[in-house]
């Protein structure tokens, strides 16, 4: 049985994701699909619109055979560490033959060539820390390479743009703007991770179809980015839930409607502002600097900015972002910073020494009958423990996952004790009985 791996967030799962899923199976000639999915908080420093169990249900309904949670230690990281964690998870299963990712270029040969050349320049063969730049992004290659990224970031460039410029300079490639496109950048990092892990999986890519990664407007009758769909839902939840219907599969629409009716969605940053405000208010400046992503004196800026926000005013989190944002501090950087503070993620808990080891376990969120067969094989082939019950595994990263899920549940309209402690009791979802498990 050939198996392809995909790396996803499904926030929410839409028609573009279905296209990627179907094409991934075609180009890899796979019979089964393993999805590594971010849990409660995502790569751009945002809470998931709906909880990971609802999104797992969407993935299984689409046809995924096995859904594995990417630990929050990786899922909320910049591109390079996010990619490193996700690829290490797929590689660790021992059952994934190929992995497939979306890209703007669709040019695997060019991405692979660039990844190999950058890896050859990498002095440590593993990601280096660039947290002192204020970006939190990891960099590879020589000191000059990392210095170029730092300089570009400090001048206000986005990370993809800064990385593309540094790569172009290092490789003496004038035409490097294609690398600044977000999915090309992420794809390059997936391939770099595969090189560093000496992975055996075969990579393949699919050209991104119609809507761009961060496109906020809707220009197609059937395809829209997850960003645009979340924006639509946030503007008027009741009115726009139905407006999402043409852009998502029927099962996604049904699950979203159910979660909305139950008060478990939509979850966004405004849902957490009072909790975040309280944490910042009672935390001293020195202690604030101990949180991940808080660099270059950002703790002082946060303390000043929080005092300008009216918690009872409209969109207090947006007020905070407006007060904090500069050329140096992008919105994504600031959202990741707020995620660290909200989730109590200290720098020592997410050290490079821990992250560079790759995922320490494989947390199973759901499976199909074919996925159950993969699980049986994985118990023999996996390089790390396979976790179906949290009580069976003890690891600091798993503790962070459980805590993140509990915090995410605080955003529900009326969270119950069962909601807050669900990660302790919820077994993996099985295709066909998700409703019976209360998802």
C-alpha positions in Angstrom: 0.0 0.0 0.0 1.5 3.3 -1.1 1.1 6.2 1.3 1.4 9.9 0.8 1.8 12.5 3.5 0.4 16.0 3.5 0.9 18.9 6.0 -2.3 20.8 6.7 -4.2 23.2 9.0 -7.7 23.0 7.5 -8.8 26.3 9.0 -11.4 25.5 7.7 -11.2 22.7 5.1 -12.3 24.2 1.7 -12.6 23.2 -1.9 -9.0 24.2 -2.6 -7.9 21.7 0.1 -10.0 19.0 -1.6 -8.2 19.7 -4.9 -4.8 19.4 -3.2 -5.8 16.2 -1.5 -7.0 14.6 -4.7 -4.0 15.7 -6.7 -1.6 14.5 -4.0 -3.0 11.0 -4.4 -2.8 11.2 -8.1 0.8 12.5 -8.5 2.1 10.2 -5.8 0.1 7.2 -7.0 -0.9 6.6 -3.4 -3.6 4.4 -1.9 -3.6 6.1 1.5 -3.1 9.6 2.9 -1.5 10.6 6.2 -2.2 14.2 7.3 -0.1 16.0 9.8 -2.4 18.7 11.1 -1.8 21.7 13.4 -3.8 21.5 16.6 -5.4 24.3 18.5 -3.0 27.2 17.4 -1.6 27.7 14.0 1.6 28.7 12.1 0.7 32.3 11.7 0.1 32.7 15.4 -3.7 32.4 15.3 -6.1 30.2 17.2 -7.9 27.6 15.0 -11.4 28.7 13.9 -12.8 25.4 15.3 -11.2 22.8 17.5 -8.9 20.1 16.2 -11.5 17.4 16.6 -13.9 19.1 14.3 -11.2 19.7 11.8 -10.1 16.0 12.1 -13.7 15.1 11.3 -13.5 17.3 8.2 -10.3 15.6 7.1 -11.7 12.1 7.6 -14.9 13.0 5.7 -12.7 14.1 2.8 -10.9 10.8 2.7 -7.8 11.2 4.9 -6.8 7.8 6.4 -4.8 9.0 9.3 -4.6 12.4 11.1 -1.7 13.1 13.3 -1.4 16.3 15.4 1.6 18.5 14.9 2.7 19.5 18.4 2.0 23.1 19.3 5.8 23.5 19.9 6.1 23.3 16.1 2.7 24.3 14.8 3.1 27.9 16.0 6.7 28.4 14.7 8.0 30.3 11.7 8.4 28.5 8.4 11.6 26.6 9.0 10.8 25.1 12.3 7.2 24.4 11.4 8.4 22.6 8.3 11.1 20.7 10.2 8.6 19.5 12.8 6.0 18.5 10.2 8.4 16.6 7.9 10.0 14.9 10.9 6.5 13.6 11.9 5.8 12.1 8.5 9.3 10.6 8.4 8.9 9.2 11.9 5.8 7.2 11.0 7.9 4.8 8.9 4.9 4.2 6.6 4.9 7.3 4.4 6.4 6.8 1.0 6.0 10.3 -0.4 4.8 13.7 0.8 3.1 16.4 -1.3 2.8 20.1 -0.8 1.3 23.0 -2.6 3.5 25.8 -4.2 2.9 28.8 -6.4 5.5 27.6 -8.9 4.8 23.9 -9.1 8.4 23.5 -10.0 9.8 20.7 -7.8 13.1 20.4 -9.7 13.9 24.1 -9.1 12.8 24.0 -5.4 14.9 20.8 -4.8 17.9 22.2 -6.5 17.7 25.3 -4.4 17.2 23.3 -1.2 20.3 21.1 -1.9 22.5 24.1 -2.7 21.3 25.9 0.5 21.8 22.7 2.5 25.4 22.4 1.2 26.0 25.9 2.6 24.5 25.0 5.9 27.4 24.8 8.4 25.5 22.8 11.1 23.2 20.7 8.9 20.3 21.8 11.2 18.4 25.0 11.6 20.1 27.8 13.4 18.3 30.3 15.7 17.5 33.7 14.5 15.4 34.7 17.5 17.6 37.6 18.2 16.4 39.3 15.0 13.0 39.6 16.4 11.6 37.4 13.7 11.8 34.1 15.6 12.6 32.5 12.2 15.3 30.0 11.8 17.9 30.4 9.2 20.3 28.1 7.4 23.6 28.5 5.8 26.6 30.7 6.5 26.8 33.7 8.9 26.5 36.0 5.9 23.3 34.3 4.9 21.8 34.8 8.3 23.0 38.3 8.6 21.3 39.2 5.3 18.0 37.8 6.6 18.4 39.9 9.8 19.2 43.0 7.9 16.2 42.6 5.6 13.8 41.8 8.5 15.0 44.9 10.4 14.3 47.0 7.4 10.7 45.8 7.4 10.7 43.0 4.9 8.5 40.0 5.4 10.3 36.7 6.2 9.6 35.1 2.8 11.0 38.3 1.1 14.0 38.4 3.4 14.7 34.7 2.9 14.4 35.0 -0.8 16.8 37.9 -1.0 19.4 36.1 1.2 19.0 32.9 -0.9 19.3 34.8 -4.1 22.5 36.5 -2.9 24.0 33.3 -1.6 23.3 31.4 -4.8 24.1 34.4 -7.0 20.6 34.1 -8.5 19.1 37.3 -9.7 15.7 35.9 -10.3 14.8 35.1 -6.7 11.4 36.8 -6.3 9.7 33.5 -6.9 11.0 32.3 -3.5 9.3 35.2 -1.8 5.9 33.7 -2.5 4.7 32.1 0.8 4.0 28.5 -0.5 7.3 28.4 -2.4 9.1 29.5 0.8 7.3 26.9 2.9 7.9 24.2 0.2 11.6 25.0 0.2 11.7 24.6 4.0 10.0 21.2 3.7 12.7 20.1 1.2 15.5 21.5 3.5 14.0 19.6 6.4 14.0 16.4 4.3 17.7 17.0 3.5 18.6 17.6 7.1 16.7 14.6 8.3 18.2 12.5 5.5 14.7 11.4 4.9 13.6 8.6 2.6 10.3 10.1 1.5 9.8 11.2 -2.1 8.7 14.8 -2.4 6.2 16.1 -4.9 4.4 19.4 -5.3 1.2 20.7 -6.8 0.8 24.2 -8.2 -1.6 26.2 -6.0 -5.0 26.4 -7.6 -6.7 29.9 -8.1 -6.9 31.7 -4.6 -3.6 32.8 -3.1 -2.5 31.8 0.4 -3.3 35.1 2.1 -5.8 36.4 -0.4 -8.6 38.1 1.5 -11.0 38.8 -1.3 -13.1 36.2 -3.2 -12.6 36.1 -6.9 -13.9 32.7 -7.9 -17.3 31.0 -7.6 -15.9 27.8 -5.9 -12.4 28.5 -4.6 -11.4 30.9 -1.9 -8.5 31.0 0.6 -9.1 30.0 4.2 -8.1 33.6 5.1 -10.9 35.0 3.0 -13.4 32.5 4.5 -12.4 33.3 8.1 -12.8 37.0 7.3 -16.2 36.5 5.8 -17.3 34.5 8.9 -15.9 37.0 11.3 -17.7 40.0 9.7 -21.2 38.5 10.4 -21.2 35.0 11.7 -25.0 34.3 11.3 -25.3 35.9 7.9 -22.1 34.6 6.4 -22.2 31.0 7.6 -24.4 30.3 4.6 -22.3 32.4 2.4 -19.4 30.0 2.9 -21.3 27.1 1.5 -20.2 27.4 -2.2 -16.5 27.4 -1.1 -16.5 24.4 1.2 -17.5 20.7 0.9 -20.9 19.9 2.3 -19.4 18.1 5.3 -17.3 21.2 6.2 -20.4 23.4 6.0 -22.4 20.9 8.2 -19.6 20.7 10.8 -19.2 24.4 10.9 -22.9 25.0 11.4 -22.9 22.5 14.2 -20.0 24.1 16.0 -21.5 27.5 15.6 -24.8 26.4 17.0 -23.0 24.7 20.0 -21.1 27.9 20.7 -17.7 26.3 20.0 -17.0 28.6 17.0 -15.9 30.9 15.6 -12.7 31.1 17.7 -10.4 34.1 17.0 -8.0 36.4 18.8 -10.8 38.6 20.1 -12.1 35.6 22.0 -9.0 35.5 24.1 -8.3 39.2 24.7 -9.4 39.4 28.3 -7.3 36.3 29.2 -4.4 37.8 27.4 -4.9 41.2 28.9 -4.9 39.8 32.4 -1.8 37.8 31.8 0.2 40.8 30.5 -1.2 43.0 33.2 0.0 40.8 36.1 3.4 39.9 34.5 6.4 42.0 35.2 8.5 43.3 32.3 11.5 41.1 33.2 9.3 38.0 33.4 7.6 39.0 30.1 11.0 38.9 28.4 11.2 35.2 29.2 8.4 34.2 26.9 9.2 32.9 23.4 9.3 35.5 20.6 9.8 38.4 23.1 13.0 39.8 21.8 14.9 43.1 21.4 13.0 44.8 24.2 9.6 44.0 22.9 8.4 43.4 26.4 8.6 47.2 27.1 6.6 47.9 23.9 3.9 45.4 24.9 3.6 46.9 28.4 3.2 50.4 26.9 0.8 49.2 24.2 -1.5 47.3 26.6 -2.2 50.5 28.5 -3.6 52.2 25.4 -6.2 49.5 24.7 -9.8 49.8 25.9 -10.9 46.2 26.7 -14.5 47.3 26.4 -14.0 49.0 23.1 -14.5 47.4 19.7 -11.9 44.7 18.8 -9.4 45.2 21.6 -7.0 42.7 20.1 -6.9 44.7 16.9 -6.3 47.8 18.9 -3.3 46.0 20.5 -1.9 44.9 17.1 -2.2 48.4 15.8 -0.3 49.8 18.8 2.4 47.2 18.5 3.0 46.9 14.7 6.0 48.4 13.1 8.2 47.6 10.1 10.3 45.4 12.4 7.4 43.7 14.1 5.1 42.2 11.5 1.6 41.1 12.4 2.5 37.4 12.2 5.5 37.9 14.5 3.3 39.8 17.0 0.6 37.1 16.8 3.1 34.4 17.6 4.4 36.5 20.5 0.9 36.8 21.9 0.4 33.1 21.4 3.5 32.4 23.5 2.3 34.7 26.3 -1.3 33.3 26.2 -0.1 29.7 26.3 2.7 30.4 28.9 5.4 29.2 26.5 8.8 30.1 27.9 11.9 30.2 25.8 13.6 27.3 27.7 10.6 25.1 26.9 11.1 25.6 23.2 14.8 25.6 23.0 16.7 24.8 19.8 18.1 21.7 21.5 14.6 20.3 21.9 13.2 21.4 18.6 16.0 20.0 16.5 15.3 16.5 17.7 12.1 16.4 15.7 8.7 15.3 17.0 9.0 13.1 20.1 5.7 11.3 19.6 2.9 10.8 17.1 -0.4 11.9 18.5 -3.2 10.2 16.5 -6.4 12.3 16.2 -8.4 10.1 13.9 -8.3 7.3 11.3 -10.3 5.4 8.7 -10.4 1.6 8.4 -7.4 1.8 6.1 -5.8 4.2 8.6 -6.3 1.6 11.2 -4.2 -0.8 9.1 -1.5 1.9 8.9 -1.6 2.3 12.6 -1.0 -1.4 13.1 2.1 -1.2 10.9 3.3 2.1 12.5 3.5 0.4 15.9 6.3 -1.6 14.4 7.9 1.0 12.1 7.5 4.3 14.0 10.7 6.0 15.3 8.9 7.5 18.2 5.9 6.5 20.4 2.5 6.4 18.7 0.0 8.0 21.1 -3.8 7.2 21.0 -4.4 8.1 24.7 -2.6 11.0 26.4 -2.3 9.0 29.6 0.0 6.6 27.8 2.7 9.2 27.1 4.6 11.7 29.2 6.4 14.5 27.4 6.7 18.2 28.0 5.5 18.9 24.4 2.4 16.8 24.9 1.7 18.7 28.1 1.8 21.9 26.0 -0.6 20.4 23.5 -3.1 19.5 26.2 -2.8 23.0 27.8 -3.3 24.6 24.4 -6.5 22.7 23.8 -7.8 23.7 27.2 -7.1 27.3 26.5 -8.7 27.1 23.1 -11.9 25.8 24.7 -12.0 28.9 26.9 -13.2 30.7 23.8 -16.4 28.7 23.7 -19.7 30.4 24.6 -20.2 28.2 27.7 -17.2 25.9 28.1 -17.8 22.8 30.2 -15.3 20.9 32.3 -15.5 18.2 29.6 -14.5 20.7 27.0 -11.6 21.9 29.0 -10.2 18.4 29.7 -11.2 16.8 26.5 -7.7 15.8 25.5 -7.5 13.5 28.5 -10.7 11.6 27.5 -11.1 11.8 23.8 -9.9 8.7 21.8 -9.0 9.1 18.2 -12.0 9.6 15.9 -12.9 6.8 13.7 -14.6 7.4 10.3 -18.3 6.7 10.7 -18.7 7.2 14.5 -17.6 10.8 15.0 -21.1 11.9 16.0 -21.2 9.2 18.6 -18.1 10.7 20.2 -19.6 14.2 20.5 -17.5 16.0 17.9 
